[in-house]
Every structure is written in C-alpha cells, then in structure tokens.
C-alpha cells in the first residue's frame, strides 16, 4: 500500500489529511475574523479623534461591519457550492486581509466605513465555512474535540481582543488593530491551500441561479435590524418616526424572506433544515447565548473603564484572564464531550456562568481587580462548556450535505443575538442610570447635616488643590460625579443580574434537546 493510500485509509473523510491540520488551518481564519469584532471596539475613541468624527459616528465602524457580516452569513453556502468551498474560503480570507489594510490606512471616516463593509462581507463566510469543514472532517464520535478547537477562535478571540486592541492603540496606533490581521491572513491562506480539500458533494454540486430576491430581502431586514438596534436608544426608539418606518420595513422583509426560504427549494437559504429538533433548539439557544456572551463581553471592559476609572489597556488586562479559563476548559470538554450527555455539560456550563454573573451583580466601588479574577476565569471556563457541546449536539443529526446551509443559519443567530444583547445592555445602562440618579438624588438635601458635612470636606479638598475661590463649585461638581458613578454602578448591577437570569433559563431549556448517541454509525450523507 502506498503512503498516500495508507493516509487515505487512516483519514478517509479528509482525503488522507490529518483532520487536526485542517482544524488549525480553518481556526486561524476564524480566530482572525472573531478577533476583529472586539479589537476595534477598544479603539473607537482614538478612531473618532483621528478621523475627526464624534463617538456616535465612530460606532458605525462597528455597525457597518456587522451588517455586511450578517448579510453574507446565510448566503455563504450558495457561494461555496457555486465556486467551490476551498476557493471561496481563500477568496474570503484574502478579501478580509486586504480590507483590513485599507481600514488601517483610512484617511477619512467615509473611507473607513467602505473598507469595513468590504471587510465584513469577506469575514461573514469565514465562520460557517470553517465550521462546516471541521464538522465534516471528523467522524461524529470525535466532533466534540473538533468543536473544542473551533471554540478557541469563537470564545477566546473576543476575550483577548480588548486587551490586544488596548495595547496596540496605546503603544503604537489604533491602525495596528487592523494591520495585525495581515500576517494572520497570510498564514491562513497558506494553510488552507495546503490542507483543505472539497468533498465530492461540493465538487460535483449543481446550484441554480442566485436568489436575488431572497438576498435583497435578507439585506433589508438585517440592515434595518442593525441600524435600529444601534441608533434606537439615541432617538428614543419608537418615539422617532424613522425608527417606526425602519421596523415596518424590517418586519415586512423578514416575513417575506422566511416565507420564500421555507417554500422555495432553490432559495438562497433553506430554512427547512430547522425541522430537525436538535438544530432548531440549538439555534434558539445560540441566539440566547449571543445575547448573553456579547452583553457580558461588552459590559465588563466598560464597567472597569466607566465605573472604576481604568484605562482601555488596564481594563483589557483585567478581563483577559477569561481566555485562560476558556483555554483550560477546551481539552477537558474535548476529552469528555463524547462520553457524557451533552445536555449535562450544557447545564453545568450555564450554571457556572449563572454563578459568575450573580457574583458580578454584587459589585461595589471598593472592589479591586483581583476580586473579580476568579469569577472572570470561571466565566471563560463555563463558556467552553456551553459552546462546544451546544454546537456538537445541534449538528449531529444533520447530513453533511446540510452542514453548509445549517452553519450559515446557526452563526447568523449568534450574530443577531449579539447585536440584540449589545443594544439591550446599552439601553438598560442609560435608562437605569437615569433612574438611580433620580432615586439617589432625591435623598440628597442641602439641609441634611451629613450632606453638608460631606460637601464641606469635598470643598476643602478642592480648595486646597485649586484655590479657595474654586472650593465651593468644585465640591459640588465632585459630589455630582460621585452621584453619577454610584448610579452607573447600580445600573451595571441590574444588567449583570439580568444576564444571570438568562443563563439560568438556558440551563433549563437545554433539556429540550434530544439525546444523541454518538457511538452509533454516522448519519446518512457522511463520506
């Protein structure tokens, strides 16, 4: 038997290539794309200042990327079947890498937004393509280990993104937060070219015409959703006429897209895959996971910067240990994922996350960074116990020919959940801060002896620093700042407890999954 024939006999699903080499190849592309979703958020203030834009305008740097990303996600399967999955994956990595260079070199905000749209379009297909390749490269009994590797990009990248972005921004420039994608992209292209091969059903696929109407409806409802979520709080939600029209367009396009994707066999996205019970449950829980995870990832750095007064770099270092927890959990999940009921692993992960979020909800202004160290690490550990078994159990009853379509829908649900989670957190923080500021302020009276004593002390402190003439006004300003800080802390506590509630609900919902026996023969369509 020749060497190649021996390799094919050992690894029949991958044409003789060790599937772990494929995992490294596709994981590098996924890691780069997911990293970019969080690394730019830390540098928004610097981007705004450099491009002569307001912070509100700079948030479109995030929004434009997410919109383009969401539109391409479900359409990735059609492009992969039409042009070849390997070729399309390489094209997407190259597009993402080149667009990253132009993002870093952008001279104006408009140029930056155009580059971010192109970058988002290139990055939109990376996750579903990588996930479908991984799922098909490993037999069902070993997919938990493969998903543990894939989780490195999904779970760890958003955690180290703020730390790395803060360091690059403070040490060099915000532009290097985009330039860092260039070497990773080059490495990903080399590895994918060398190790990834298309399976027969992809090479021999015959697809119909591109579904222009379905793609247009998808672009309308995802675009309207992202814009409404991003700008709704600023314009008082349904108090603004344009938001009501945008929501009407969103709902109309969404209903038509669902009807078309369910009824037409040649539609861009085949929603009939959701007939599968486990995949349907997985999509629902992935949406909730997107809400919870992205809300937490957004909140923690913001909490340390806005409430505790940390710099972006320092806040990134404080939340960074979550990646340590995720990395420690991955090999454990990979080893026991095929031996223990995935529903039990999911319950364990969600309960751990519930406990951590509840602990975050006990925060006060006197905590130190080390106080949060253990729960931050444990929360990362918990996320690996959620993401890996959820992905594994959601796909195990699907055929390989359904993987590409399913992964696009699955990742779209996570992205939409993340957008909704971020928007809900922003709205809750703003409104709860106003509420608590009013509540606390109602107990502060100029006739209260304790208030007078505190104000006298603050006025004396400011007077010693800035002169007696500025003592009175400075003391009042300092007291007002303390009031705002306490109100913002109370708002964060409410949001932390809200995420804890979602985790607890999810721990119950995981039992709607149907138990799968991964030791049985692969489902039809595995090759």
Order of alpha helices (4+ residues) and beta strands (2+ residues): alpha-alpha-alpha-alpha-alpha-alpha-alpha-alpha-alpha-alpha-alpha-alpha-alpha-alpha-alpha-alpha-alpha-alpha-alpha-alpha-alpha
